[in-house]
Amino acid sequence: MSKIITQHINNGFVEPKLTPEDYIAGAERSIANKAIELGFAEEVVMPDGDWSKAAVADERQSVGFDTFGCTVFNSLTQLETYFKGKFGVDANFSDRFTYNDTGISPPGADPNRAYESERNTGVIPEGDFPWNVSTLVEYSQPRPPSSEHLTKAKEWRDRYVLKHEYLPKGLNGKVEIEQIYEQLKYSPVAIAVQAWSFDAEKQKYVRTGADTHWTLCIGRYPDGDLMLRDSYEPFIKRLDKNFGIFWAKKIWISKRISNEEAIGILERIKQALLNILALLSRMGRTLGSVSYDTLNGLLERLKKLLNELLKKELPKPIDSVPIEVKPEKIDWRKWYVGRGWKEYAEEGKKEAFRMAKRKCEEAGFDEKRTTEFLATIMAESGWNVFCINENKINGKVVSTDFSLTQLNDYWYLRPRNLTGEQVMNNPELAVDIMIDGWKRGREDDWIAHRNGGYRNFLKNVLG
């Protein structure tokens, strides 16, 4: 029988309360969608998911006294590790600055507060605001941080885009371990744990109680156990793969294009155009019916415009500009017939088909994948926007599938704070969520795809 050594510590984790503003992987509000909106892409940073190769300085949240700041210390370790892995930069951010900007006090805080501080206020180097005091009262001053420190943090914020999101939960309310393995390719994953119960025989940490601590997963061991980098010694910990994770969060950071970099790009464009102009001049050539004189005039105008632009300050980064989202104004209820498969007016089915096909094209699906995707929808709902199917065990309803793409409420709706009514009244959102799932290799979450039923509709996806 294993000997469990338990040290009950309340290290500062307060269970989050999700809001509609929170990002969740796979949802409409997600890092992947925001990155696309900003003109970037959420790239794989660490293909093998081993962030131990991007080792950073150890961080102690307790030196003479405990700060109850695990959400700050380990979220910043997450940022530092990501920086090392993606940009090859050794960063060490001030925990004390973010701690005071967040306004943490015992017994701790929701981790979202720390991430929002890092995203909206920015961060500063450890050396600018170090741990050089001997009491928690001193450590907790000043609040808010000084204007000098806030200005420096803004410089970081203006150089980088930071986003963070929770990982979705499964039917049992836990984050699937496979989900953590997959997301480690994109980011080190911060998780909530019960601190700490050590199985002396198995030499790993196991769960014996509720979550009390926020820590960082930086990889996995060969047997699937999670490798942690923590703010308490031992800094590297081994967590049982069957521990059961209820809260997990990943991040994404991208460099903004500075005014200077943008100006440099424009300068190179201008020089390239001038080189083309010079080459054409030496060749004495014409381009079809466009004479050299005409082309010369156009390039001179472009040169003048570029020179004027180079004298001006470029617009603020797009992330600071509010984006107005205008949903398509389609009254899907006007074609309502019933809640069953294909119980929807023909015109409504055609409209739903056109909408889903357009979204596949926007997502970059090729013709074969688009056909497979549309055939799966046909098999699942018969193009009925208001289709509902209950999943029962021994006569008891355990979950329900909704709308055009038959999104399961346990797997796909509740983790995103969505209801069946919301996705039925907004089938565009239902299709977006399904597309995101397919992009993440989750095609078999849809029964019609898993059992091959979609193949019956490949030749005529509209039926």
QUIUR-V50434 format. One record per backbone hydrogen bond with DSSP energy under -1.0 kcal/mol. CO is the residue of the C=O (numbers start at 1). NH is the residue of the N-H. Records with the same first field share a line. If there is no record, write none. Layout:
CO=NH + NH
This chain:
3=200
5=198
9=11
11=70
12=109
19=22
23=166
24=27
28=30
29=24
30=34
31=35
32=36
33=37
34=38
35=40
36=39
41=43
46=49
49=51
51=54
61=67
65=63
69=73
70=74
72=76
73=77
74=78
75=79
76=80
77=81
78=82
79=83
80=84
81=85
82=86
83=87 + 89
92=126
94=98
95=99
96=100
97=101
98=102
99=103 + 104
105=108
109=14
110=113
111=115
112=116
113=117
114=118
115=119
116=120
117=121 + 122
124=94
125=128
126=129
130=132
135=139
136=140
138=141
146=150
147=151
148=152
149=153
150=154
151=155
152=156
153=157
154=158
156=159 + 160
159=256
161=254
163=252
165=250
166=25
170=173
174=170
176=180
177=181
178=182
179=183
180=184
182=185
183=186 + 187
185=45 + 46
189=217
190=249
191=215
193=212 + 213
195=9
196=7
197=206
198=5
199=203 + 204
204=199
205=240
212=13
213=193
215=191
216=229
217=189
218=51
219=227
221=224
225=221
226=239
227=218
228=237
229=216
231=61
235=230
237=228
238=205
239=226
240=243
245=175
247=192
248=167
249=190
250=165
252=163
254=161
258=262
259=263
260=264
261=265
262=266
263=267
264=268
265=269
266=270
267=271
268=272
269=273
270=274
271=275
272=276
273=277
274=278
275=279
276=280
277=281
278=282
279=283
280=284 + 285
287=290
290=287
291=295
292=296
293=297
294=298
295=299
296=300
297=301
298=302
299=303
300=304
301=305
302=306
303=307
304=308
305=309
306=310
309=312
317=320
318=321
328=330
330=332
331=334
332=335
333=336
335=345
339=388
340=343
342=344
343=338
345=349
346=350
347=351
348=352
349=353
350=354
351=355
352=356
353=357
354=358
355=359
356=360
357=361
358=362
359=363
360=365
361=364
366=370
367=371
368=372
369=373
370=374
371=375
372=376
373=377
374=378
375=379
376=380
377=381
378=382
381=342
384=387
387=403
389=401
391=398 + 399
393=396
396=393
399=391
400=409
401=389
402=407
403=406
407=402
408=412 + 413
409=414
413=416 + 418
414=417
419=423
420=424
421=425
426=429 + 430
427=431
428=432
429=433
430=434
431=435
432=436
433=437
434=438
435=439
436=440
437=442
438=441
442=445
443=446
446=449 + 450
447=451
448=454
452=455
453=456
454=457
455=458
460=463
